[in-house]
Amino acid sequence: MTDGDEGIAVLKEGYVGASAITEGHRRCSRCGCRLSCYNSDSRCGGCQRVPAVLPTRQPRVLPEVWANVGVQAALAARDFGRLCALVRETSGLRQDDMATLTGLSQPFLSMLETGARRLTNIDKIIILLDGLGAPVELTGPMLRPLATAPGDE
Ligand SMILES: [Zn+2]
């Protein structure tokens, strides 16, 4: 019983000391809330569960998309609307992700996918394929942007 009593006495002493000296009170380095005296970390329990740097969602076309027979057929048929829809669906992307990747507007991409618009401008086709990261083996060298200047890495 003496052991238990001593433990409580120490805890009480520590607690009183901490509240009496407000400036000495440890605060969460992230949100600034008061840290529990049992918390030896510099952040509160809630903040410890939050990653220091929130991962930003970066849209990305999966490389295996280009092995998809439907994607290859759409590209061979120059059906860029179907190509966009297939690339988007197989990569789990949204139309605004596609807009971010290609620099083409989301309304335009939408019309392209539904067939309301067709992509005929060679420069736009090149931008689209480059943005999606289409491999040169599939597009052929004609549909690739001009090689970047040396040293431009
Ligand atoms: Zn916190």
Residues whose N, C-alpha, C, O or C-beta is under 5 A from the ligand:
A	BS01	ZN	C28 R30 C31 G32 C33 R43 C44 C47
